Amino acid sequence: MRQSLRPAPRDRRRNPRFKLAHEAEKFFPGRYPATEASSSGGLFMDIVSREVRSRMMAGIRGSDTLPEMKVRKLLHRQGFRYRLHQRNLPGKPDVVLPRYRVCILVHGCFWHRHPGCRYATIPKTREDFWQTKFDQNVKRDTRNRDELLRSGWRVIELWECGIRGPEAGMNWLLETIPDCTHKYVSWPNFSDLLVAS
């Protein structure tokens, strides 16, 4: 029996575009036609319509994210007790430790623009839209942080890229929380490297 020399067809389930379309189909049945025109004038194929893409982006979680859950589990395991997303504080901080007057903000590097981070990229399409959105996010974060500091809270900003690493790399947090000398900490901080280069 002769074997064919033609390569075997790719398994559609391993194709990332198929996976994304399949996920979109689960949440929005029958609503993912491809679109061809981009706002920049070039042609590209998106596997979902503009309306579906908008709904998918709106569905990105703002709370209870994986990095946030990792921080909460670490704190709880070490005996720290906290409150979540207190509405009476500016920006509804992710984790609030009232006993120590500490607010922990868990930021995604992409959405909150971690300075010097490789994950803080700008999409190639609709650059003006994205830049405006990112600028608004950064201004809002700065305003919330300053209001918390003025109100006598200490602020710890944790970035997603640092939380992705092993949990042992976050042990410094357990010592920083009770230490009242630190009013504001941003970790990891790449701004020193940016100044040096």
VMD Tcl script that draws the C-alpha trace (Angstrom):
set ca {
  {0.00 0.00 0.00}
  {1.48 3.35 -1.08}
  {1.66 6.19 1.40}
  {0.89 9.67 0.21}
  {3.76 12.17 0.19}
  {1.36 15.05 0.80}
  {1.50 16.49 4.33}
  {-1.36 15.62 6.61}
  {-3.97 18.36 6.93}
  {-3.52 20.58 9.98}
  {-5.76 19.78 12.86}
  {-8.20 22.70 13.01}
  {-8.50 22.41 16.78}
  {-4.81 23.32 17.19}
  {-5.16 26.47 15.10}
  {-5.34 29.53 17.44}
  {-7.82 31.27 15.10}
  {-10.11 28.25 15.24}
  {-9.89 28.20 19.04}
  {-10.79 31.88 19.28}
  {-13.68 31.45 16.84}
  {-14.86 28.42 18.77}
  {-14.80 30.40 22.05}
  {-16.66 33.27 20.39}
  {-19.25 30.82 19.07}
  {-19.84 29.48 22.59}
  {-20.60 32.93 23.99}
  {-22.21 34.52 20.92}
  {-23.84 31.75 18.82}
  {-23.87 32.42 15.09}
  {-22.41 35.94 15.42}
  {-18.79 35.82 14.21}
  {-18.53 36.69 10.50}
  {-15.08 37.77 9.30}
  {-14.46 41.43 8.61}
  {-11.91 42.72 6.15}
  {-11.53 46.46 6.51}
  {-9.39 47.90 9.27}
  {-9.59 51.50 10.41}
  {-6.03 52.02 9.17}
  {-7.14 51.26 5.60}
  {-5.28 47.96 5.25}
  {-6.88 44.59 4.78}
  {-6.89 41.96 7.48}
  {-9.11 39.09 8.46}
  {-10.71 39.17 11.87}
  {-12.64 36.08 12.80}
  {-15.31 38.03 14.66}
  {-17.44 41.02 13.77}
  {-16.77 44.43 15.26}
  {-19.77 44.14 17.64}
  {-18.66 40.72 18.90}
  {-15.07 41.92 19.33}
  {-16.38 44.87 21.35}
  {-18.38 42.55 23.60}
  {-15.41 40.23 24.02}
  {-13.16 43.12 25.04}
  {-15.84 44.41 27.43}
  {-15.92 40.96 29.03}
  {-12.31 41.17 30.18}
  {-12.34 40.88 33.94}
  {-11.58 43.91 36.07}
  {-11.59 42.00 39.34}
  {-10.78 38.48 40.55}
  {-8.10 38.11 37.89}
  {-5.49 35.34 38.13}
  {-2.71 37.69 39.38}
  {-5.08 39.13 41.98}
  {-6.09 35.65 43.16}
  {-2.43 34.66 43.50}
  {-1.75 37.67 45.75}
  {-4.86 37.02 47.83}
  {-3.98 33.35 48.36}
  {-0.44 34.26 49.45}
  {-1.70 36.83 51.96}
  {-4.43 34.57 53.33}
  {-2.03 31.65 53.76}
  {0.30 33.89 55.79}
  {-2.50 34.99 58.12}
  {-3.28 38.43 56.65}
  {-6.95 39.33 56.60}
  {-8.24 41.82 54.06}
  {-11.22 43.33 52.32}
  {-11.81 43.35 48.58}
  {-12.68 46.26 46.27}
  {-13.83 48.71 48.94}
  {-16.20 51.10 47.21}
  {-15.62 53.92 49.70}
  {-11.94 54.22 48.68}
  {-10.69 55.91 45.48}
  {-10.42 53.41 42.63}
  {-11.84 50.52 44.70}
  {-8.41 48.98 45.52}
  {-8.09 45.26 44.80}
  {-6.96 44.31 48.33}
  {-7.34 46.48 51.44}
  {-5.67 45.64 54.76}
  {-7.36 48.04 57.23}
  {-5.22 46.93 60.19}
  {-2.06 48.16 58.42}
  {-3.74 50.99 56.43}
  {-2.45 49.38 53.22}
  {-4.11 49.27 49.81}
  {-2.74 46.80 47.25}
  {-3.40 47.56 43.59}
  {-2.87 44.64 41.18}
  {-2.31 46.09 37.72}
  {-2.13 44.44 34.31}
  {0.97 45.66 32.46}
  {-0.88 46.14 29.15}
  {-3.94 48.04 30.36}
  {-2.23 50.14 33.04}
  {1.01 50.83 31.08}
  {3.77 49.43 33.26}
  {6.76 51.73 32.47}
  {9.60 49.85 30.77}
  {7.75 46.52 30.67}
  {7.78 44.34 27.56}
  {4.07 43.60 27.98}
  {3.07 47.30 27.74}
  {2.78 47.20 23.95}
  {0.57 49.33 21.72}
  {-1.63 47.60 19.12}
  {-0.74 48.39 15.50}
  {-4.31 49.22 14.45}
  {-6.19 52.30 15.69}
  {-3.11 53.64 17.49}
  {-4.75 56.99 18.33}
  {-7.69 55.25 19.99}
  {-5.44 53.01 22.07}
  {-3.08 55.81 23.06}
  {-6.03 57.92 24.29}
  {-7.43 54.97 26.24}
  {-4.06 54.19 27.84}
  {-3.49 57.86 28.76}
  {-6.88 57.95 30.48}
  {-6.06 54.75 32.42}
  {-2.71 56.13 33.61}
  {-4.25 59.47 34.68}
  {-7.01 57.68 36.58}
  {-4.49 55.37 38.32}
  {-2.28 58.32 39.32}
  {-5.27 60.28 40.63}
  {-6.53 57.31 42.70}
  {-3.07 56.58 44.09}
  {-2.52 60.22 45.10}
  {-5.93 60.41 46.79}
  {-5.19 57.25 48.79}
  {-1.81 58.60 49.90}
  {-3.35 61.96 50.91}
  {-5.97 60.08 52.95}
  {-3.25 58.38 55.00}
  {-3.27 55.00 53.24}
  {-0.09 53.28 52.15}
  {-0.15 52.02 48.56}
  {1.52 48.93 47.10}
  {1.30 48.61 43.30}
  {1.90 45.07 42.05}
  {2.36 44.56 38.31}
  {1.24 41.44 36.49}
  {4.70 40.64 35.07}
  {6.17 40.32 38.58}
  {3.30 38.23 39.88}
  {3.73 35.75 36.99}
  {7.01 34.53 38.48}
  {7.43 32.05 41.33}
  {5.61 32.89 44.55}
  {8.90 32.97 46.48}
  {9.77 36.14 44.57}
  {6.89 37.90 46.36}
  {7.97 37.14 49.94}
  {9.18 40.74 50.30}
  {5.49 41.74 50.32}
  {4.91 39.93 53.63}
  {7.58 42.10 55.31}
  {6.57 45.35 53.56}
  {2.93 45.30 54.69}
  {3.65 45.72 58.44}
  {6.62 48.07 57.79}
  {5.19 51.59 58.12}
  {8.27 53.29 56.58}
  {7.12 52.50 53.03}
  {4.28 54.82 51.97}
  {4.33 53.82 48.29}
  {5.89 50.80 46.58}
  {5.67 49.86 42.90}
  {6.97 46.37 42.04}
  {8.70 45.44 39.82}
  {10.08 48.89 39.08}
  {11.80 49.24 35.70}
  {11.99 53.06 35.77}
  {15.52 52.97 37.25}
  {16.66 50.94 34.24}
  {14.99 53.40 31.85}
  {16.85 56.35 33.43}
  {20.17 54.50 33.29}
  {19.87 53.64 29.58}
}
mol new
graphics top color blue
foreach p $ca { graphics top sphere $p radius 0.5 }
foreach p [lrange $ca 0 end-1] q [lrange $ca 1 end] { graphics top cylinder $p $q radius 0.2 }
display resetview
